[in-house]
């Protein structure tokens, strides 16, 4: 999971939802992280490379072919989220964008896109929160 600002918080919340709730009581568990949650690593990368690479460099350590990258961006224009999605596509990951505009660069780049087409930024930021709850609870309540 990756994103900036409120999208970073949503990415973190979904990682927790899948890692804990979605994995609860299962033999096969989600191997999930939010690339936004290690502040020391994130800021070291931003300082030593540039901010557009902070998610790509972490993916190089963690990602494996067939993994899923969920990229959150209300605008669909965040350079670090775009770079991560490009890298993921080039390295055999499944990419999912949750964005505010289907025609945004992120919406066009990702293999799968959930777009909240609204001019109201509040709605664009609320909808991913609902999506991440629906996904987490799907696995939590599945029998």
MODELLER restraints for C-alpha pairs under 7 A, 6 or more apart:
rsr = mdl.restraints
at = mdl.atoms
rsr.add(forms.Gaussian(group=physical.xy_distance, feature=features.Distance(at['CA:1:A'], at['CA:11:A']), mean=5.21, stdev=0.5))
rsr.add(forms.Gaussian(group=physical.xy_distance, feature=features.Distance(at['CA:1:A'], at['CA:15:A']), mean=6.95, stdev=0.5))
rsr.add(forms.Gaussian(group=physical.xy_distance, feature=features.Distance(at['CA:1:A'], at['CA:33:A']), mean=6.43, stdev=0.5))
rsr.add(forms.Gaussian(group=physical.xy_distance, feature=features.Distance(at['CA:1:A'], at['CA:34:A']), mean=4.59, stdev=0.5))
rsr.add(forms.Gaussian(group=physical.xy_distance, feature=features.Distance(at['CA:1:A'], at['CA:35:A']), mean=5.97, stdev=0.5))
rsr.add(forms.Gaussian(group=physical.xy_distance, feature=features.Distance(at['CA:1:A'], at['CA:69:A']), mean=5.76, stdev=0.5))
rsr.add(forms.Gaussian(group=physical.xy_distance, feature=features.Distance(at['CA:1:A'], at['CA:70:A']), mean=4.73, stdev=0.5))
rsr.add(forms.Gaussian(group=physical.xy_distance, feature=features.Distance(at['CA:1:A'], at['CA:71:A']), mean=5.78, stdev=0.5))
rsr.add(forms.Gaussian(group=physical.xy_distance, feature=features.Distance(at['CA:2:A'], at['CA:8:A']), mean=6.10, stdev=0.5))
rsr.add(forms.Gaussian(group=physical.xy_distance, feature=features.Distance(at['CA:2:A'], at['CA:11:A']), mean=5.70, stdev=0.5))
rsr.add(forms.Gaussian(group=physical.xy_distance, feature=features.Distance(at['CA:2:A'], at['CA:34:A']), mean=5.92, stdev=0.5))
rsr.add(forms.Gaussian(group=physical.xy_distance, feature=features.Distance(at['CA:2:A'], at['CA:35:A']), mean=5.41, stdev=0.5))
rsr.add(forms.Gaussian(group=physical.xy_distance, feature=features.Distance(at['CA:2:A'], at['CA:36:A']), mean=6.10, stdev=0.5))
rsr.add(forms.Gaussian(group=physical.xy_distance, feature=features.Distance(at['CA:2:A'], at['CA:70:A']), mean=6.59, stdev=0.5))
rsr.add(forms.Gaussian(group=physical.xy_distance, feature=features.Distance(at['CA:2:A'], at['CA:71:A']), mean=5.09, stdev=0.5))
rsr.add(forms.Gaussian(group=physical.xy_distance, feature=features.Distance(at['CA:2:A'], at['CA:72:A']), mean=6.08, stdev=0.5))
rsr.add(forms.Gaussian(group=physical.xy_distance, feature=features.Distance(at['CA:2:A'], at['CA:81:A']), mean=6.73, stdev=0.5))
rsr.add(forms.Gaussian(group=physical.xy_distance, feature=features.Distance(at['CA:3:A'], at['CA:11:A']), mean=6.38, stdev=0.5))
rsr.add(forms.Gaussian(group=physical.xy_distance, feature=features.Distance(at['CA:3:A'], at['CA:71:A']), mean=6.09, stdev=0.5))
rsr.add(forms.Gaussian(group=physical.xy_distance, feature=features.Distance(at['CA:3:A'], at['CA:72:A']), mean=4.81, stdev=0.5))
rsr.add(forms.Gaussian(group=physical.xy_distance, feature=features.Distance(at['CA:3:A'], at['CA:73:A']), mean=5.86, stdev=0.5))
rsr.add(forms.Gaussian(group=physical.xy_distance, feature=features.Distance(at['CA:3:A'], at['CA:81:A']), mean=6.30, stdev=0.5))
rsr.add(forms.Gaussian(group=physical.xy_distance, feature=features.Distance(at['CA:7:A'], at['CA:72:A']), mean=5.46, stdev=0.5))
rsr.add(forms.Gaussian(group=physical.xy_distance, feature=features.Distance(at['CA:7:A'], at['CA:73:A']), mean=6.05, stdev=0.5))
rsr.add(forms.Gaussian(group=physical.xy_distance, feature=features.Distance(at['CA:8:A'], at['CA:36:A']), mean=5.95, stdev=0.5))
rsr.add(forms.Gaussian(group=physical.xy_distance, feature=features.Distance(at['CA:10:A'], at['CA:129:A']), mean=6.15, stdev=0.5))
rsr.add(forms.Gaussian(group=physical.xy_distance, feature=features.Distance(at['CA:11:A'], at['CA:34:A']), mean=5.86, stdev=0.5))
rsr.add(forms.Gaussian(group=physical.xy_distance, feature=features.Distance(at['CA:11:A'], at['CA:72:A']), mean=6.87, stdev=0.5))
rsr.add(forms.Gaussian(group=physical.xy_distance, feature=features.Distance(at['CA:12:A'], at['CA:34:A']), mean=5.11, stdev=0.5))
rsr.add(forms.Gaussian(group=physical.xy_distance, feature=features.Distance(at['CA:12:A'], at['CA:36:A']), mean=7.00, stdev=0.5))
rsr.add(forms.Gaussian(group=physical.xy_distance, feature=features.Distance(at['CA:12:A'], at['CA:37:A']), mean=6.80, stdev=0.5))
rsr.add(forms.Gaussian(group=physical.xy_distance, feature=features.Distance(at['CA:14:A'], at['CA:132:A']), mean=5.37, stdev=0.5))
rsr.add(forms.Gaussian(group=physical.xy_distance, feature=features.Distance(at['CA:15:A'], at['CA:32:A']), mean=5.75, stdev=0.5))
rsr.add(forms.Gaussian(group=physical.xy_distance, feature=features.Distance(at['CA:15:A'], at['CA:33:A']), mean=5.54, stdev=0.5))
rsr.add(forms.Gaussian(group=physical.xy_distance, feature=features.Distance(at['CA:15:A'], at['CA:34:A']), mean=5.77, stdev=0.5))
rsr.add(forms.Gaussian(group=physical.xy_distance, feature=features.Distance(at['CA:17:A'], at['CA:136:A']), mean=5.19, stdev=0.5))
rsr.add(forms.Gaussian(group=physical.xy_distance, feature=features.Distance(at['CA:18:A'], at['CA:30:A']), mean=6.28, stdev=0.5))
rsr.add(forms.Gaussian(group=physical.xy_distance, feature=features.Distance(at['CA:18:A'], at['CA:136:A']), mean=5.39, stdev=0.5))
rsr.add(forms.Gaussian(group=physical.xy_distance, feature=features.Distance(at['CA:19:A'], at['CA:30:A']), mean=5.47, stdev=0.5))
rsr.add(forms.Gaussian(group=physical.xy_distance, feature=features.Distance(at['CA:19:A'], at['CA:31:A']), mean=6.84, stdev=0.5))
rsr.add(forms.Gaussian(group=physical.xy_distance, feature=features.Distance(at['CA:19:A'], at['CA:32:A']), mean=6.04, stdev=0.5))
rsr.add(forms.Gaussian(group=physical.xy_distance, feature=features.Distance(at['CA:21:A'], at['CA:136:A']), mean=6.49, stdev=0.5))
rsr.add(forms.Gaussian(group=physical.xy_distance, feature=features.Distance(at['CA:21:A'], at['CA:140:A']), mean=5.37, stdev=0.5))
rsr.add(forms.Gaussian(group=physical.xy_distance, feature=features.Distance(at['CA:22:A'], at['CA:136:A']), mean=5.42, stdev=0.5))
rsr.add(forms.Gaussian(group=physical.xy_distance, feature=features.Distance(at['CA:22:A'], at['CA:137:A']), mean=6.90, stdev=0.5))
rsr.add(forms.Gaussian(group=physical.xy_distance, feature=features.Distance(at['CA:22:A'], at['CA:139:A']), mean=4.68, stdev=0.5))
rsr.add(forms.Gaussian(group=physical.xy_distance, feature=features.Distance(at['CA:22:A'], at['CA:140:A']), mean=4.76, stdev=0.5))
rsr.add(forms.Gaussian(group=physical.xy_distance, feature=features.Distance(at['CA:23:A'], at['CA:29:A']), mean=4.69, stdev=0.5))
rsr.add(forms.Gaussian(group=physical.xy_distance, feature=features.Distance(at['CA:23:A'], at['CA:30:A']), mean=5.87, stdev=0.5))
rsr.add(forms.Gaussian(group=physical.xy_distance, feature=features.Distance(at['CA:24:A'], at['CA:140:A']), mean=6.87, stdev=0.5))
rsr.add(forms.Gaussian(group=physical.xy_distance, feature=features.Distance(at['CA:35:A'], at['CA:55:A']), mean=6.17, stdev=0.5))
rsr.add(forms.Gaussian(group=physical.xy_distance, feature=features.Distance(at['CA:35:A'], at['CA:58:A']), mean=6.89, stdev=0.5))
rsr.add(forms.Gaussian(group=physical.xy_distance, feature=features.Distance(at['CA:36:A'], at['CA:42:A']), mean=7.00, stdev=0.5))
rsr.add(forms.Gaussian(group=physical.xy_distance, feature=features.Distance(at['CA:42:A'], at['CA:54:A']), mean=5.83, stdev=0.5))
rsr.add(forms.Gaussian(group=physical.xy_distance, feature=features.Distance(at['CA:45:A'], at['CA:54:A']), mean=5.49, stdev=0.5))
rsr.add(forms.Gaussian(group=physical.xy_distance, feature=features.Distance(at['CA:46:A'], at['CA:54:A']), mean=5.91, stdev=0.5))
rsr.add(forms.Gaussian(group=physical.xy_distance, feature=features.Distance(at['CA:51:A'], at['CA:80:A']), mean=6.48, stdev=0.5))
rsr.add(forms.Gaussian(group=physical.xy_distance, feature=features.Distance(at['CA:52:A'], at['CA:79:A']), mean=5.42, stdev=0.5))
rsr.add(forms.Gaussian(group=physical.xy_distance, feature=features.Distance(at['CA:52:A'], at['CA:80:A']), mean=3.86, stdev=0.5))
rsr.add(forms.Gaussian(group=physical.xy_distance, feature=features.Distance(at['CA:52:A'], at['CA:83:A']), mean=6.70, stdev=0.5))
rsr.add(forms.Gaussian(group=physical.xy_distance, feature=features.Distance(at['CA:53:A'], at['CA:80:A']), mean=5.83, stdev=0.5))
rsr.add(forms.Gaussian(group=physical.xy_distance, feature=features.Distance(at['CA:53:A'], at['CA:83:A']), mean=6.91, stdev=0.5))
rsr.add(forms.Gaussian(group=physical.xy_distance, feature=features.Distance(at['CA:54:A'], at['CA:80:A']), mean=6.64, stdev=0.5))
rsr.add(forms.Gaussian(group=physical.xy_distance, feature=features.Distance(at['CA:55:A'], at['CA:80:A']), mean=6.46, stdev=0.5))
rsr.add(forms.Gaussian(group=physical.xy_distance, feature=features.Distance(at['CA:55:A'], at['CA:84:A']), mean=5.65, stdev=0.5))
rsr.add(forms.Gaussian(group=physical.xy_distance, feature=features.Distance(at['CA:56:A'], at['CA:83:A']), mean=6.60, stdev=0.5))
rsr.add(forms.Gaussian(group=physical.xy_distance, feature=features.Distance(at['CA:56:A'], at['CA:84:A']), mean=4.78, stdev=0.5))
rsr.add(forms.Gaussian(group=physical.xy_distance, feature=features.Distance(at['CA:56:A'], at['CA:87:A']), mean=6.60, stdev=0.5))
rsr.add(forms.Gaussian(group=physical.xy_distance, feature=features.Distance(at['CA:65:A'], at['CA:91:A']), mean=6.32, stdev=0.5))
rsr.add(forms.Gaussian(group=physical.xy_distance, feature=features.Distance(at['CA:65:A'], at['CA:92:A']), mean=4.70, stdev=0.5))
rsr.add(forms.Gaussian(group=physical.xy_distance, feature=features.Distance(at['CA:65:A'], at['CA:93:A']), mean=5.27, stdev=0.5))
rsr.add(forms.Gaussian(group=physical.xy_distance, feature=features.Distance(at['CA:66:A'], at['CA:92:A']), mean=5.89, stdev=0.5))
rsr.add(forms.Gaussian(group=physical.xy_distance, feature=features.Distance(at['CA:66:A'], at['CA:93:A']), mean=4.84, stdev=0.5))
rsr.add(forms.Gaussian(group=physical.xy_distance, feature=features.Distance(at['CA:66:A'], at['CA:94:A']), mean=6.22, stdev=0.5))
rsr.add(forms.Gaussian(group=physical.xy_distance, feature=features.Distance(at['CA:67:A'], at['CA:93:A']), mean=5.02, stdev=0.5))
rsr.add(forms.Gaussian(group=physical.xy_distance, feature=features.Distance(at['CA:67:A'], at['CA:94:A']), mean=6.14, stdev=0.5))
rsr.add(forms.Gaussian(group=physical.xy_distance, feature=features.Distance(at['CA:68:A'], at['CA:93:A']), mean=5.53, stdev=0.5))
rsr.add(forms.Gaussian(group=physical.xy_distance, feature=features.Distance(at['CA:68:A'], at['CA:94:A']), mean=4.60, stdev=0.5))
rsr.add(forms.Gaussian(group=physical.xy_distance, feature=features.Distance(at['CA:68:A'], at['CA:95:A']), mean=5.78, stdev=0.5))
rsr.add(forms.Gaussian(group=physical.xy_distance, feature=features.Distance(at['CA:69:A'], at['CA:88:A']), mean=6.97, stdev=0.5))
rsr.add(forms.Gaussian(group=physical.xy_distance, feature=features.Distance(at['CA:69:A'], at['CA:93:A']), mean=6.72, stdev=0.5))
rsr.add(forms.Gaussian(group=physical.xy_distance, feature=features.Distance(at['CA:69:A'], at['CA:94:A']), mean=6.22, stdev=0.5))
rsr.add(forms.Gaussian(group=physical.xy_distance, feature=features.Distance(at['CA:69:A'], at['CA:95:A']), mean=4.96, stdev=0.5))
rsr.add(forms.Gaussian(group=physical.xy_distance, feature=features.Distance(at['CA:69:A'], at['CA:96:A']), mean=6.17, stdev=0.5))
rsr.add(forms.Gaussian(group=physical.xy_distance, feature=features.Distance(at['CA:70:A'], at['CA:95:A']), mean=6.12, stdev=0.5))
rsr.add(forms.Gaussian(group=physical.xy_distance, feature=features.Distance(at['CA:70:A'], at['CA:96:A']), mean=4.77, stdev=0.5))
rsr.add(forms.Gaussian(group=physical.xy_distance, feature=features.Distance(at['CA:70:A'], at['CA:97:A']), mean=5.94, stdev=0.5))
rsr.add(forms.Gaussian(group=physical.xy_distance, feature=features.Distance(at['CA:71:A'], at['CA:81:A']), mean=6.37, stdev=0.5))
rsr.add(forms.Gaussian(group=physical.xy_distance, feature=features.Distance(at['CA:71:A'], at['CA:96:A']), mean=6.12, stdev=0.5))
rsr.add(forms.Gaussian(group=physical.xy_distance, feature=features.Distance(at['CA:71:A'], at['CA:97:A']), mean=4.87, stdev=0.5))
rsr.add(forms.Gaussian(group=physical.xy_distance, feature=features.Distance(at['CA:71:A'], at['CA:98:A']), mean=6.19, stdev=0.5))
rsr.add(forms.Gaussian(group=physical.xy_distance, feature=features.Distance(at['CA:72:A'], at['CA:97:A']), mean=5.99, stdev=0.5))
rsr.add(forms.Gaussian(group=physical.xy_distance, feature=features.Distance(at['CA:72:A'], at['CA:98:A']), mean=4.90, stdev=0.5))
rsr.add(forms.Gaussian(group=physical.xy_distance, feature=features.Distance(at['CA:72:A'], at['CA:99:A']), mean=5.93, stdev=0.5))
rsr.add(forms.Gaussian(group=physical.xy_distance, feature=features.Distance(at['CA:73:A'], at['CA:98:A']), mean=6.49, stdev=0.5))
rsr.add(forms.Gaussian(group=physical.xy_distance, feature=features.Distance(at['CA:73:A'], at['CA:99:A']), mean=4.97, stdev=0.5))
rsr.add(forms.Gaussian(group=physical.xy_distance, feature=features.Distance(at['CA:74:A'], at['CA:99:A']), mean=4.81, stdev=0.5))
rsr.add(forms.Gaussian(group=physical.xy_distance, feature=features.Distance(at['CA:74:A'], at['CA:100:A']), mean=4.54, stdev=0.5))
rsr.add(forms.Gaussian(group=physical.xy_distance, feature=features.Distance(at['CA:74:A'], at['CA:124:A']), mean=6.12, stdev=0.5))
rsr.add(forms.Gaussian(group=physical.xy_distance, feature=features.Distance(at['CA:74:A'], at['CA:125:A']), mean=6.49, stdev=0.5))
rsr.add(forms.Gaussian(group=physical.xy_distance, feature=features.Distance(at['CA:75:A'], at['CA:99:A']), mean=6.56, stdev=0.5))
rsr.add(forms.Gaussian(group=physical.xy_distance, feature=features.Distance(at['CA:75:A'], at['CA:100:A']), mean=5.63, stdev=0.5))
rsr.add(forms.Gaussian(group=physical.xy_distance, feature=features.Distance(at['CA:75:A'], at['CA:101:A']), mean=6.81, stdev=0.5))
rsr.add(forms.Gaussian(group=physical.xy_distance, feature=features.Distance(at['CA:76:A'], at['CA:99:A']), mean=5.61, stdev=0.5))
rsr.add(forms.Gaussian(group=physical.xy_distance, feature=features.Distance(at['CA:76:A'], at['CA:100:A']), mean=6.52, stdev=0.5))
rsr.add(forms.Gaussian(group=physical.xy_distance, feature=features.Distance(at['CA:76:A'], at['CA:101:A']), mean=6.55, stdev=0.5))
rsr.add(forms.Gaussian(group=physical.xy_distance, feature=features.Distance(at['CA:76:A'], at['CA:104:A']), mean=5.14, stdev=0.5))
rsr.add(forms.Gaussian(group=physical.xy_distance, feature=features.Distance(at['CA:76:A'], at['CA:105:A']), mean=5.87, stdev=0.5))
rsr.add(forms.Gaussian(group=physical.xy_distance, feature=features.Distance(at['CA:76:A'], at['CA:106:A']), mean=4.79, stdev=0.5))
rsr.add(forms.Gaussian(group=physical.xy_distance, feature=features.Distance(at['CA:76:A'], at['CA:107:A']), mean=6.58, stdev=0.5))
rsr.add(forms.Gaussian(group=physical.xy_distance, feature=features.Distance(at['CA:77:A'], at['CA:104:A']), mean=6.77, stdev=0.5))
rsr.add(forms.Gaussian(group=physical.xy_distance, feature=features.Distance(at['CA:77:A'], at['CA:105:A']), mean=6.05, stdev=0.5))
rsr.add(forms.Gaussian(group=physical.xy_distance, feature=features.Distance(at['CA:77:A'], at['CA:106:A']), mean=6.45, stdev=0.5))
rsr.add(forms.Gaussian(group=physical.xy_distance, feature=features.Distance(at['CA:82:A'], at['CA:106:A']), mean=6.00, stdev=0.5))
rsr.add(forms.Gaussian(group=physical.xy_distance, feature=features.Distance(at['CA:85:A'], at['CA:95:A']), mean=6.54, stdev=0.5))
rsr.add(forms.Gaussian(group=physical.xy_distance, feature=features.Distance(at['CA:85:A'], at['CA:110:A']), mean=6.56, stdev=0.5))
rsr.add(forms.Gaussian(group=physical.xy_distance, feature=features.Distance(at['CA:88:A'], at['CA:95:A']), mean=6.81, stdev=0.5))
rsr.add(forms.Gaussian(group=physical.xy_distance, feature=features.Distance(at['CA:89:A'], at['CA:95:A']), mean=6.70, stdev=0.5))
rsr.add(forms.Gaussian(group=physical.xy_distance, feature=features.Distance(at['CA:94:A'], at['CA:111:A']), mean=6.65, stdev=0.5))
rsr.add(forms.Gaussian(group=physical.xy_distance, feature=features.Distance(at['CA:95:A'], at['CA:110:A']), mean=5.13, stdev=0.5))
rsr.add(forms.Gaussian(group=physical.xy_distance, feature=features.Distance(at['CA:95:A'], at['CA:111:A']), mean=5.14, stdev=0.5))
rsr.add(forms.Gaussian(group=physical.xy_distance, feature=features.Distance(at['CA:95:A'], at['CA:112:A']), mean=6.21, stdev=0.5))
rsr.add(forms.Gaussian(group=physical.xy_distance, feature=features.Distance(at['CA:96:A'], at['CA:110:A']), mean=5.60, stdev=0.5))
rsr.add(forms.Gaussian(group=physical.xy_distance, feature=features.Distance(at['CA:96:A'], at['CA:111:A']), mean=6.08, stdev=0.5))
rsr.add(forms.Gaussian(group=physical.xy_distance, feature=features.Distance(at['CA:96:A'], at['CA:112:A']), mean=4.67, stdev=0.5))
rsr.add(forms.Gaussian(group=physical.xy_distance, feature=features.Distance(at['CA:96:A'], at['CA:113:A']), mean=5.58, stdev=0.5))
rsr.add(forms.Gaussian(group=physical.xy_distance, feature=features.Distance(at['CA:97:A'], at['CA:106:A']), mean=6.49, stdev=0.5))
rsr.add(forms.Gaussian(group=physical.xy_distance, feature=features.Distance(at['CA:97:A'], at['CA:107:A']), mean=6.02, stdev=0.5))
rsr.add(forms.Gaussian(group=physical.xy_distance, feature=features.Distance(at['CA:97:A'], at['CA:110:A']), mean=5.69, stdev=0.5))
rsr.add(forms.Gaussian(group=physical.xy_distance, feature=features.Distance(at['CA:97:A'], at['CA:112:A']), mean=6.22, stdev=0.5))
rsr.add(forms.Gaussian(group=physical.xy_distance, feature=features.Distance(at['CA:97:A'], at['CA:113:A']), mean=4.62, stdev=0.5))
rsr.add(forms.Gaussian(group=physical.xy_distance, feature=features.Distance(at['CA:97:A'], at['CA:114:A']), mean=6.07, stdev=0.5))
rsr.add(forms.Gaussian(group=physical.xy_distance, feature=features.Distance(at['CA:98:A'], at['CA:113:A']), mean=5.97, stdev=0.5))
rsr.add(forms.Gaussian(group=physical.xy_distance, feature=features.Distance(at['CA:98:A'], at['CA:114:A']), mean=4.81, stdev=0.5))
rsr.add(forms.Gaussian(group=physical.xy_distance, feature=features.Distance(at['CA:98:A'], at['CA:115:A']), mean=5.93, stdev=0.5))
rsr.add(forms.Gaussian(group=physical.xy_distance, feature=features.Distance(at['CA:98:A'], at['CA:128:A']), mean=6.62, stdev=0.5))
rsr.add(forms.Gaussian(group=physical.xy_distance, feature=features.Distance(at['CA:99:A'], at['CA:107:A']), mean=6.70, stdev=0.5))
rsr.add(forms.Gaussian(group=physical.xy_distance, feature=features.Distance(at['CA:99:A'], at['CA:114:A']), mean=6.40, stdev=0.5))
rsr.add(forms.Gaussian(group=physical.xy_distance, feature=features.Distance(at['CA:99:A'], at['CA:115:A']), mean=5.00, stdev=0.5))
rsr.add(forms.Gaussian(group=physical.xy_distance, feature=features.Distance(at['CA:99:A'], at['CA:116:A']), mean=6.24, stdev=0.5))
rsr.add(forms.Gaussian(group=physical.xy_distance, feature=features.Distance(at['CA:100:A'], at['CA:115:A']), mean=5.38, stdev=0.5))
rsr.add(forms.Gaussian(group=physical.xy_distance, feature=features.Distance(at['CA:100:A'], at['CA:116:A']), mean=4.61, stdev=0.5))
rsr.add(forms.Gaussian(group=physical.xy_distance, feature=features.Distance(at['CA:100:A'], at['CA:117:A']), mean=5.55, stdev=0.5))
rsr.add(forms.Gaussian(group=physical.xy_distance, feature=features.Distance(at['CA:100:A'], at['CA:118:A']), mean=6.79, stdev=0.5))
rsr.add(forms.Gaussian(group=physical.xy_distance, feature=features.Distance(at['CA:100:A'], at['CA:124:A']), mean=5.33, stdev=0.5))
rsr.add(forms.Gaussian(group=physical.xy_distance, feature=features.Distance(at['CA:101:A'], at['CA:107:A']), mean=6.71, stdev=0.5))
rsr.add(forms.Gaussian(group=physical.xy_distance, feature=features.Distance(at['CA:101:A'], at['CA:115:A']), mean=5.40, stdev=0.5))
rsr.add(forms.Gaussian(group=physical.xy_distance, feature=features.Distance(at['CA:101:A'], at['CA:116:A']), mean=6.07, stdev=0.5))
rsr.add(forms.Gaussian(group=physical.xy_distance, feature=features.Distance(at['CA:101:A'], at['CA:117:A']), mean=5.15, stdev=0.5))
rsr.add(forms.Gaussian(group=physical.xy_distance, feature=features.Distance(at['CA:102:A'], at['CA:108:A']), mean=6.98, stdev=0.5))
rsr.add(forms.Gaussian(group=physical.xy_distance, feature=features.Distance(at['CA:102:A'], at['CA:113:A']), mean=6.99, stdev=0.5))
rsr.add(forms.Gaussian(group=physical.xy_distance, feature=features.Distance(at['CA:102:A'], at['CA:115:A']), mean=4.93, stdev=0.5))
rsr.add(forms.Gaussian(group=physical.xy_distance, feature=features.Distance(at['CA:102:A'], at['CA:117:A']), mean=6.85, stdev=0.5))
rsr.add(forms.Gaussian(group=physical.xy_distance, feature=features.Distance(at['CA:107:A'], at['CA:113:A']), mean=5.62, stdev=0.5))
rsr.add(forms.Gaussian(group=physical.xy_distance, feature=features.Distance(at['CA:116:A'], at['CA:124:A']), mean=5.67, stdev=0.5))
rsr.add(forms.Gaussian(group=physical.xy_distance, feature=features.Distance(at['CA:116:A'], at['CA:127:A']), mean=6.94, stdev=0.5))
rsr.add(forms.Gaussian(group=physical.xy_distance, feature=features.Distance(at['CA:118:A'], at['CA:124:A']), mean=6.34, stdev=0.5))
